């Protein structure tokens, strides 16, 4: 009966293991204290920011909660991202322009994220499920692949965006000379 409660959508065992991993500490994102999932109010208290401001930041797409059992949760990585956003505003970027940029980014990235999940399912999950000796083997191999691929994807995407940003800034500067 406990297995039913842990797998309310009646997923295949390997998918249920991956679904459970998605609500826990994420590979490459959390170490130590960062593994703790916070409510919005707890995040606001940690950042010493008004909850209303964080609600606005979330509405605009700069703060994306993790969904755990139909609840919105945040980590200390979200606090770090909020501090980075505040640094941009303090440096002179108007908040409304930051929100506009966040909306554009969210629209573009949502499509890419959906495609990346489809690629993972087709080229990693499905072959693992087809080739595994049993459900336990499939779950272990799928969790191992997820544990390696999520941090690698974050590194690759972050590096790619930084490089595009630096090249765009360089081109902008060269156009002005």
Secondary structure, DSSP 4 states (H G I P E B T S, - for coil): -HHHHHTTT---HHHHHHHHHHHSPPTTT--GGGG--B-HHHHHHHHT--HHHHHHHHHTTSS-PEEETTEEEB-HHHHHHHHHHHHHHHTT--HHHHHHHHHHHHHHHHHHHHHHHHHHIIIIIHHHHHH-SSHHHHHHHHHHHHHHHHHHHHHHHHHHHHHHHHHHHHHHHHHT-
